[in-house]
Structures are given as C-alpha cells and as structure tokens.
Amino acid sequence: MERKTKQKNRDRRHRRVRGKISGTSKRPRLCVFRSSKHIYAQLIDDEKNKILAVSNDVKMKIKGTKVAKGTKVAKGTKVAKGTKEIKRSRKLALGFEVGKLIAEKAKDLKIEEVVFDRGGYKYHGRVKSLADGARDGGLKF
C-alpha cells in the first residue's frame, strides 16, 4: 500500500470540490491557493477557461493588526486583557487584505457574486480570513 501524503489528500479533496462547482462569467469561481508563506486568490471563468483577476500577498508588508471587538475573526486570535481590541496574526491579516483586494478587482469588473473554491483546504484560518475579507469587500457567496 502506498502511504498518502498531505498533498495527495489535498489534491483528492480539491478534485471532489471541483467536481461540484464551476465558475461562469456572471458568477466566477474564487479559487484559493495557500502556500507556507503566501496566499493567492483568483477569479476564474471556467466556461471560457479564463482568469479574470488575481490577488496575492507577495508584495504586501503587514504586521499583526488590531480589530475592534465584535467583528468576525478567525479562531486563534487573541484578545489583549483590558482592551476592546483583538489582535490578528500577520498571516490572517494578509489573508483578509487579499480578500478585500480581490473584492475590489471584482467590483471593477462589475462582479458581485462568486462561487468559493477553498482548494481542498479546510475552511479555517487563512482561507476563512480571505473569505471574510472578500465578504467585507462586498462579494457575495
């Protein structure tokens, strides 16, 4: 028996997800790729096999950010004692900003709704943060 690796398991999950969803020109697919250092998002029209917009955090320089208490944040965020602010880690903050950036690019293309493709990753952490940023930017999915 061949031993399954994390990458093979993710590929298998991604194929299963991709079998159920596809993007159109009116409602493109918001595809997420997450590496150990960066996170990438693409808007893809699967009918024409065309990438409509791309966003990533490669050139962004952000430290951990503070968010007002009561806003939605991913698990693992810490609340400082005696304050009403939540500290978000750097990677979660970058994911949120990439989501907002892809939402801006979608608005420029007059796209309001997308289909979310989590890429075989769990809807958790950076992937969830990117989705929250896209929703905050005005995308619906």
KEBA-870668 format. One record per residue (C-alpha): residue number from 1; residue in one letter; y, z, x. Coordinates in Angstrom, 2 decimals, decimal comma. Each point is the difference from the previous one (the first is absolute). Layout:
residues N
(NUM "A" (Y Z X))
...
end
This chain:
residues 141
(1 "M" (0,00 0,00 0,00))
(2 "E" (3,48 -0,84 1,17))
(3 "R" (2,42 2,86 0,12))
(4 "K" (3,12 -0,57 -2,14))
(5 "T" (3,35 0,42 1,62))
(6 "K" (3,30 0,95 -1,60))
(7 "Q" (1,25 -3,58 0,32))
(8 "K" (-3,07 -1,47 -1,71))
(9 "N" (0,31 2,52 -2,82))
(10 "R" (3,69 -0,84 -0,45))
(11 "D" (-0,76 -3,73 -0,01))
(12 "R" (-2,65 0,54 -2,66))
(13 "R" (2,38 2,04 -2,16))
(14 "H" (2,75 -2,59 0,49))
(15 "R" (-2,28 -2,86 -1,10))
(16 "R" (-0,91 2,00 -3,11))
(17 "V" (3,67 0,61 -0,83))
(18 "R" (0,95 -3,64 0,71))
(19 "G" (-2,73 -1,23 -2,33))
(20 "K" (1,81 1,65 -2,88))
(21 "I" (3,65 -0,82 0,73))
(22 "S" (2,02 -3,04 1,01))
(23 "G" (3,69 -0,82 0,15))
(24 "T" (1,95 -2,69 -1,84))
(25 "S" (3,48 -1,37 0,57))
(26 "K" (1,36 2,19 -2,84))
(27 "R" (-2,01 3,07 1,00))
(28 "P" (-0,94 -0,20 3,69))
(29 "R" (-2,40 2,28 1,84))
(30 "L" (1,57 2,79 2,08))
(31 "C" (-2,46 0,24 2,88))
(32 "V" (0,01 2,98 2,39))
(33 "F" (-1,33 0,11 3,56))
(34 "R" (0,02 3,23 1,91))
(35 "S" (-0,64 0,28 3,72))
(36 "S" (-0,03 3,17 2,02))
(37 "K" (3,66 -0,49 0,99))
(38 "H" (1,60 -2,20 -2,68))
(39 "I" (-0,15 -0,98 -3,66))
(40 "Y" (0,55 -3,50 -1,39))
(41 "A" (0,58 -1,34 -3,52))
(42 "Q" (-0,13 -3,58 -1,29))
(43 "L" (0,70 -1,66 -3,33))
(44 "I" (-2,62 -2,72 -0,44))
(45 "D" (-0,35 -2,77 -2,59))
(46 "D" (-3,76 -0,65 -0,09))
(47 "E" (0,27 -3,07 -2,24))
(48 "K" (1,98 -1,90 2,65))
(49 "N" (-1,40 1,93 3,00))
(50 "K" (3,53 0,84 1,06))
(51 "I" (1,62 3,13 1,44))
(52 "L" (3,28 0,64 -1,81))
(53 "A" (1,38 3,00 1,92))
(54 "V" (-0,96 2,25 2,91))
(55 "S" (1,09 3,49 0,95))
(56 "N" (-1,11 2,36 2,77))
(57 "D" (1,10 3,00 2,02))
(58 "V" (-0,33 -1,50 3,48))
(59 "K" (3,73 0,06 0,81))
(60 "M" (0,95 2,97 -2,19))
(61 "K" (0,95 3,21 1,74))
(62 "I" (-0,20 2,94 -2,38))
(63 "K" (-0,74 3,63 0,62))
(64 "G" (-1,39 2,28 -2,68))
(65 "T" (2,31 0,05 -3,00))
(66 "K" (1,00 2,68 -2,46))
(67 "V" (-0,37 -0,63 -3,71))
(68 "A" (1,39 2,04 -2,88))
(69 "K" (-2,55 2,26 -1,65))
(70 "G" (-1,40 -1,43 -3,21))
(71 "T" (-0,37 -3,57 1,28))
(72 "K" (-3,47 -1,43 0,31))
(73 "V" (-1,41 0,16 3,51))
(74 "A" (-3,44 -0,45 1,47))
(75 "K" (-2,34 2,89 0,73))
(76 "G" (0,42 1,62 3,37))
(77 "T" (3,74 0,38 -0,25))
(78 "K" (1,39 3,39 0,88))
(79 "V" (2,70 1,98 -1,75))
(80 "A" (2,24 2,01 2,31))
(81 "K" (0,31 3,63 -1,06))
(82 "G" (3,25 0,91 -1,70))
(83 "T" (1,09 -3,62 -0,52))
(84 "K" (-0,31 -2,45 -2,83))
(85 "E" (-0,92 -2,86 2,29))
(86 "I" (-3,38 -1,45 0,83))
(87 "K" (-0,63 -1,38 3,47))
(88 "R" (-1,90 -3,28 0,05))
(89 "S" (-1,86 -1,07 3,14))
(90 "R" (1,21 -3,00 1,99))
(91 "K" (-2,84 -2,32 -1,05))
(92 "L" (0,38 0,91 -3,68))
(93 "A" (3,74 -0,59 0,24))
(94 "L" (-0,59 -3,39 1,64))
(95 "G" (-2,47 -0,94 -2,74))
(96 "F" (2,56 0,93 -2,65))
(97 "E" (2,70 -2,10 1,72))
(98 "V" (-2,33 -3,01 0,32))
(99 "G" (-0,70 0,27 -3,74))
(100 "K" (3,73 0,06 -0,78))
(101 "L" (0,58 -2,97 2,32))
(102 "I" (-2,74 -2,11 -1,63))
(103 "A" (1,44 0,89 -3,43))
(104 "E" (3,44 -1,26 1,12))
(105 "K" (-1,53 -3,27 1,21))
(106 "A" (-1,88 -0,34 -3,30))
(107 "K" (3,22 0,49 -1,95))
(108 "D" (1,64 -2,77 2,05))
(109 "L" (-2,88 -2,25 -1,11))
(110 "K" (0,49 1,21 -3,63))
(111 "I" (-3,38 1,73 -0,08))
(112 "E" (-0,24 3,21 -2,02))
(113 "E" (-3,75 0,52 -0,41))
(114 "V" (-2,77 -0,11 2,59))
(115 "V" (-3,71 0,69 0,25))
(116 "F" (-0,67 2,74 2,57))
(117 "D" (-2,73 -0,74 2,55))
(118 "R" (-0,69 3,14 2,01))
(119 "G" (-2,07 -1,97 2,52))
(120 "G" (-3,13 2,13 -0,24))
(121 "Y" (1,88 3,14 1,00))
(122 "K" (0,09 3,14 -2,11))
(123 "Y" (3,08 0,31 -2,19))
(124 "H" (1,19 2,90 2,09))
(125 "G" (2,47 0,77 2,80))
(126 "R" (1,83 -2,99 1,42))
(127 "V" (-1,37 -2,45 -2,58))
(128 "K" (1,16 2,24 -2,85))
(129 "S" (3,34 0,51 1,73))
(130 "L" (0,50 -3,78 0,25))
(131 "A" (-0,84 -0,36 -3,70))
(132 "D" (2,47 2,76 -0,89))
(133 "G" (2,68 -1,75 2,05))
(134 "A" (-0,66 -3,30 -1,75))
(135 "R" (0,20 1,71 -3,39))
(136 "D" (3,22 1,74 1,07))
(137 "G" (1,37 -3,41 0,99))
(138 "G" (-0,64 -1,34 -3,51))
(139 "L" (-3,43 -1,64 0,10))
(140 "K" (-2,41 0,58 -2,86))
(141 "F" (-3,77 0,09 0,42))
end
